[in-house]
Amino acid sequence: MEGRLMLMKCAGCGALRLPSRRHCDVCLSDQTEWVQASGRGVVRSVGIMHQRYHPGFQTPYNVAFVELDEGVRLPTNITGIANEAIRVGMPVVVDWDRYEDVALPKFRPA
């Protein structure tokens, strides 16, 4: 777990794929490479969840879509700030929740 946010990039046309998938939506190429994202973005949408759908979640929690500087949007959580203070258009930077065998990208105010 190196703490790098990686994106799948089409080797044919350069389009980024998020979520990653076998073929490019733009040119249908199956040739890919992985590129490191800047880890910076902006909040494009946010909702506050008050119902507990899984025992691992503590309510209330936020679900946000962050548009990365590279142009793709990533569903995530915003950390390090009260849910009520999160605003659309707020600049954010990637932060990591690390567990034994996985690291989840979350975002905090930049």
BELKAUR-V841980 format. One line per field, one symbol per residue. ss: DSSP state (2 for helix, 1 for strand, 0 for the rest). Layout:
# BELKAUR-V841980
ss->???
This chain:
# BELKAUR-V841980
ss->00000111110000011000000000000001111100011111111110000000000011111111000011110110002220000011111111000011111110
